[in-house]
Amino acid sequence: MRQKISAKLDRHEVYLDRVLGGAALIALHEAGSLQGHFEAVNERVRVATRARNVGELIRNQIDLFPETRNRFRRDHQVRRELWRGLVRDLAAPVPKAA
């Protein structure tokens, strides 16, 4: 009886470890993504303060769009893969204890 309870706890510990590990990876990615967004905003402000007129300001901001779009795509792709990996980990069977 004790071995069955111990085996159940081991299985729950494995699932808990998988959930916490996956959530930690996702949280780290989101923190890094947020830092990237702040750096991009700082760059936009720096470029805007150097503009001599409205036309140059708009042109410089438009020039930054492809970089921003690519960053959003990369972040979303990584985010999607992290969530898929977490679901895959949770769906995987727990190996039986020896």
VOZAGU-593898 format. One line per field, with one value per residue: residue number from 1; x, y, z of N, C-alpha, C, O in turn. Coordinates in Angstrom, 3 decimals. Example, Ala and Ser with C-alpha at 12.3 -4.5 7.8 and 13.67 -1.06 7.14 Angstrom:
REM residues 2
nr <- c(1/2)
nc1 <- c(13.190/12.850)
nc2 <- c(-5.690/-2.250)
nc3 <- c(7.800/7.080)
cac1 <- c(12.300/13.670)
cac2 <- c(-4.500/-1.060)
cac3 <- c(7.800/7.140)
cc1 <- c(13.200/12.900)
cc2 <- c(-3.300/0.030)
cc3 <- c(7.800/7.870)
oc1 <- c(14.236/13.409)
oc2 <- c(-3.319/1.138)
oc3 <- c(8.465/8.039)
//
This chain:
REM residues 98
nr <- c(1/2/3/4/5/6/7/8/9/10/11/12/13/14/15/16/17/18/19/20/21/22/23/24/25/26/27/28/29/30/31/32/33/34/35/36/37/38/39/40/41/42/43/44/45/46/47/48/49/50/51/52/53/54/55/56/57/58/59/60/61/62/63/64/65/66/67/68/69/70/71/72/73/74/75/76/77/78/79/80/81/82/83/84/85/86/87/88/89/90/91/92/93/94/95/96/97/98)
nc1 <- c(0.808/1.883/3.840/2.298/1.136/3.453/4.387/2.362/2.741/5.293/4.707/3.049/4.859/6.603/4.947/4.379/6.956/7.370/5.384/6.135/8.725/8.203/6.563/8.377/10.251/8.622/7.986/10.540/11.082/9.041/9.786/12.246/11.304/9.711/11.699/13.052/11.076/10.965/13.547/13.332/11.426/12.876/14.853/13.293/12.458/14.935/15.684/13.613/14.081/16.303/15.419/15.048/12.852/9.273/8.805/11.197/11.085/8.775/9.591/11.864/10.640/8.977/10.910/11.760/9.757/9.886/11.844/10.633/8.314/9.477/10.680/8.399/7.265/9.259/9.269/6.649/6.721/8.622/7.295/5.016/6.230/7.301/4.952/3.841/5.789/5.498/2.892/3.354/5.190/3.561/1.720/3.201/3.936/4.620/7.587/7.693/8.554/11.443)
nc2 <- c(-1.182/1.242/1.559/1.991/4.463/5.981/5.705/7.065/9.639/10.131/10.207/12.466/14.357/14.379/15.388/17.894/18.969/19.115/20.975/23.270/23.665/24.139/26.410/28.183/28.467/29.696/32.065/33.231/33.658/35.508/37.642/38.339/39.017/41.232/42.963/43.340/44.745/47.126/48.094/48.546/50.586/52.578/52.958/53.952/56.380/57.635/57.887/59.510/61.882/62.819/63.603/66.110/67.289/66.892/65.183/63.692/62.441/60.790/59.175/57.889/56.458/54.743/53.268/51.658/49.804/47.155/45.792/45.758/44.270/41.802/41.099/40.767/38.571/36.584/36.396/35.489/33.038/31.617/31.628/30.102/27.619/27.022/26.696/24.522/22.599/22.390/21.324/18.922/17.740/17.427/15.629/13.382/10.083/9.158/7.683/4.476/3.859/2.130)
nc3 <- c(0.000/0.822/-1.141/-3.419/-2.837/-2.648/-5.270/-6.630/-5.607/-6.629/-9.369/-9.448/-8.588/-10.754/-12.778/-11.644/-11.636/-14.387/-15.127/-13.644/-14.641/-17.393/-17.184/-16.063/-18.147/-20.074/-18.718/-18.510/-21.218/-21.825/-20.193/-21.360/-23.882/-23.272/-22.361/-24.763/-26.182/-24.696/-25.187/-27.919/-27.967/-26.676/-28.621/-30.723/-29.587/-29.292/-31.999/-32.838/-31.442/-32.717/-35.185/-37.678/-38.807/-39.371/-41.542/-41.731/-39.260/-39.499/-41.661/-40.556/-38.468/-39.891/-41.203/-39.145/-38.803/-40.155/-38.626/-36.110/-36.668/-37.400/-34.962/-33.346/-34.675/-34.324/-31.517/-31.087/-32.432/-30.910/-28.469/-29.110/-29.663/-27.149/-25.613/-26.981/-26.445/-23.664/-23.477/-24.807/-23.046/-20.789/-21.774/-22.181/-21.081/-17.681/-16.645/-15.141/-11.747/-10.600)
cac1 <- c(0.000/2.787/4.527/1.355/1.043/4.741/4.434/1.469/3.422/6.372/4.104/2.598/6.067/7.117/4.074/4.605/8.249/7.171/4.596/6.943/9.818/7.646/6.114/9.577/10.790/7.728/8.160/11.837/10.930/8.205/10.604/13.184/10.526/9.341/12.906/13.272/10.120/11.410/14.724/12.864/10.791/13.973/15.478/12.373/12.513/16.242/15.626/12.662/14.672/17.314/14.790/15.074/11.516/8.235/9.013/12.290/10.571/7.896/10.414/12.685/9.783/8.543/12.070/11.908/8.661/10.247/12.559/9.640/7.472/10.269/10.845/7.120/7.116/10.183/8.765/5.443/7.129/9.250/6.222/4.210/7.013/7.391/3.668/3.726/6.683/4.889/1.783/3.959/5.747/2.476/1.025/4.107/3.740/5.657/8.207/7.420/9.699/11.993)
cac2 <- c(0.000/2.396/1.699/2.592/5.885/6.561/5.769/8.152/10.896/10.303/10.639/13.852/15.187/14.506/16.329/19.210/19.414/19.486/22.214/24.392/23.898/24.771/27.767/29.008/28.795/30.668/33.334/33.802/34.166/36.711/38.718/38.747/39.674/42.544/43.782/43.706/45.783/48.376/48.573/49.065/51.883/53.522/53.265/54.831/57.711/58.199/58.271/60.630/63.129/63.284/64.048/67.555/67.765/65.868/64.212/62.798/61.656/59.738/58.273/57.067/55.532/53.729/52.407/50.723/48.836/45.754/45.213/45.509/43.152/40.572/40.770/40.220/37.225/35.669/36.185/34.664/31.686/30.986/31.437/28.966/26.394/26.746/26.143/23.167/21.731/22.145/20.385/17.629/17.192/17.005/14.492/12.225/9.229/9.193/6.362/3.795/3.755/0.772)
cac3 <- c(0.000/0.876/-2.425/-4.362/-2.503/-3.020/-6.732/-7.042/-5.296/-7.597/-10.638/-9.278/-8.531/-12.124/-13.476/-11.055/-12.146/-15.794/-15.182/-13.157/-15.594/-18.590/-16.847/-15.860/-19.473/-20.707/-18.009/-18.928/-22.586/-21.785/-19.614/-22.402/-24.931/-22.760/-22.369/-26.156/-26.553/-24.071/-25.923/-29.205/-27.704/-26.430/-29.912/-31.454/-28.972/-29.658/-33.409/-32.962/-30.937/-33.678/-36.436/-37.844/-39.173/-39.277/-42.619/-41.329/-38.136/-40.022/-42.478/-39.658/-37.740/-40.857/-41.441/-38.024/-38.792/-40.451/-37.483/-35.065/-37.124/-37.303/-33.548/-32.905/-35.252/-33.632/-30.156/-31.153/-32.826/-29.742/-27.482/-29.573/-29.479/-25.712/-25.175/-27.554/-25.679/-22.354/-23.682/-25.145/-21.803/-19.906/-22.373/-22.194/-19.906/-16.650/-16.540/-13.863/-10.837/-10.516)
cc1 <- c(0.862/3.480/3.603/1.232/2.321/4.849/3.542/2.105/4.546/5.831/3.664/3.789/6.640/6.265/4.260/5.921/8.126/6.423/5.445/8.098/9.336/7.210/7.309/10.188/9.939/7.888/9.478/11.754/10.139/8.977/11.604/12.490/10.136/10.542/13.228/12.335/10.520/12.621/14.318/12.192/11.861/14.655/14.597/12.406/13.831/16.239/14.711/13.276/15.739/16.720/14.760/13.718/10.537/8.417/10.098/11.846/9.716/8.696/11.255/11.851/9.297/9.686/12.253/10.813/9.083/10.967/11.585/8.767/8.215/10.471/9.559/6.916/8.007/9.687/7.547/5.780/7.752/8.194/5.374/4.943/7.156/6.086/3.462/4.595/6.115/3.740/2.315/4.539/4.657/1.741/1.887/3.891/4.925/6.265/7.943/8.698/10.142/11.755)
cc2 <- c(1.261/2.624/2.327/4.088/6.593/6.707/6.892/9.505/11.155/10.797/12.097/14.803/15.414/15.510/17.751/19.801/19.868/20.804/23.404/24.705/24.595/26.200/28.703/29.407/29.852/32.034/34.008/34.375/35.470/37.899/39.240/39.482/41.086/43.488/44.229/44.800/47.134/48.952/49.158/50.424/52.938/53.916/54.204/56.255/58.396/58.693/59.491/61.939/63.683/63.818/65.574/68.137/66.586/64.785/63.200/61.892/60.495/58.713/57.345/56.043/54.406/52.766/51.368/49.653/47.401/45.064/44.858/44.310/41.831/40.142/40.160/38.799/36.208/35.352/35.270/33.217/30.944/30.686/30.223/27.650/26.029/26.144/24.738/22.182/21.406/21.147/18.992/16.955/16.677/15.777/13.222/11.398/9.347/7.797/5.766/3.681/2.309/0.125)
cc3 <- c(0.000/-0.457/-3.462/-4.108/-2.914/-4.537/-7.248/-6.765/-6.284/-8.932/-10.546/-9.210/-9.918/-12.894/-12.953/-11.560/-13.594/-15.920/-14.764/-14.105/-16.851/-18.330/-16.647/-17.207/-20.168/-20.048/-18.388/-20.330/-22.587/-21.207/-20.642/-23.533/-24.507/-22.742/-23.798/-26.626/-25.953/-24.796/-27.268/-29.031/-27.449/-27.731/-30.722/-30.899/-29.331/-31.105/-33.579/-32.491/-31.885/-34.970/-36.492/-38.215/-39.149/-40.346/-42.263/-40.172/-38.627/-40.826/-41.597/-38.903/-38.663/-41.158/-40.341/-37.996/-39.108/-39.294/-36.358/-35.433/-37.008/-35.856/-32.996/-33.428/-34.556/-32.228/-30.157/-31.513/-31.637/-28.683/-27.846/-29.355/-28.001/-25.193/-25.726/-26.785/-24.311/-22.476/-23.989/-23.896/-20.881/-20.439/-22.351/-20.930/-18.940/-16.566/-15.154/-13.060/-10.742/-9.192)
oc1 <- c(0.595/3.685/4.055/1.225/2.273/5.347/3.908/2.020/4.729/6.408/3.888/3.727/7.110/6.797/4.294/5.994/8.705/6.790/5.471/8.413/9.973/7.450/7.254/10.596/10.464/7.923/9.523/12.290/10.514/8.835/11.786/13.020/10.225/10.417/13.630/12.738/10.425/12.709/14.890/12.373/11.765/14.999/15.093/12.386/13.853/16.731/15.004/13.019/16.040/17.431/14.485/13.450/10.929/8.203/9.932/12.201/9.914/8.488/11.346/12.277/9.219/9.453/12.839/10.925/8.674/10.725/11.693/8.514/7.640/10.436/9.600/6.445/7.568/9.683/7.434/5.196/7.438/8.202/5.052/4.343/7.133/6.111/2.965/4.174/6.233/3.628/1.789/4.395/4.801/1.205/1.365/3.689/6.062/5.530/7.969/9.776/9.329/12.162)
oc2 <- c(2.216/3.769/3.110/4.886/7.690/7.719/7.594/10.416/12.288/11.688/12.873/15.923/16.508/16.381/18.703/20.989/20.882/21.655/24.427/25.871/25.534/27.093/29.875/30.554/30.786/33.053/35.225/35.449/36.426/39.026/40.450/40.452/42.024/44.669/45.372/45.686/48.165/50.164/50.154/51.316/54.060/55.082/55.146/57.222/59.588/59.782/60.390/62.991/64.876/64.422/66.242/69.315/65.439/63.603/61.998/60.714/59.352/57.509/56.147/54.904/53.250/51.572/50.312/48.687/46.491/43.889/43.801/43.441/40.839/38.949/39.167/37.927/35.104/34.197/34.378/32.283/29.778/29.616/29.407/26.672/24.850/25.188/23.860/21.058/20.273/20.227/17.997/15.746/15.622/14.982/12.116/11.944/9.601/6.818/6.465/3.441/1.386/-1.017)
oc3 <- c(-0.730/-0.860/-4.297/-5.046/-3.469/-5.030/-8.191/-7.590/-6.729/-9.555/-11.475/-9.718/-10.230/-13.583/-13.734/-11.875/-13.985/-16.731/-15.449/-14.344/-17.329/-19.143/-17.019/-17.387/-20.774/-20.738/-18.567/-20.602/-23.265/-21.680/-20.776/-24.076/-25.299/-23.067/-24.014/-27.380/-26.619/-24.996/-27.712/-29.860/-27.948/-27.923/-31.339/-31.660/-29.636/-31.398/-34.367/-33.075/-31.857/-35.772/-35.495/-37.979/-38.933/-40.076/-42.471/-40.128/-38.215/-40.676/-41.867/-38.712/-38.248/-41.349/-40.578/-37.242/-38.387/-39.019/-35.736/-34.599/-36.562/-35.554/-32.271/-32.698/-34.235/-31.802/-29.316/-30.964/-31.394/-28.075/-26.982/-28.910/-27.648/-24.419/-25.021/-26.509/-23.843/-21.666/-23.490/-23.713/-20.263/-19.667/-22.485/-19.845/-19.340/-16.430/-14.141/-13.603/-10.797/-8.981)
//
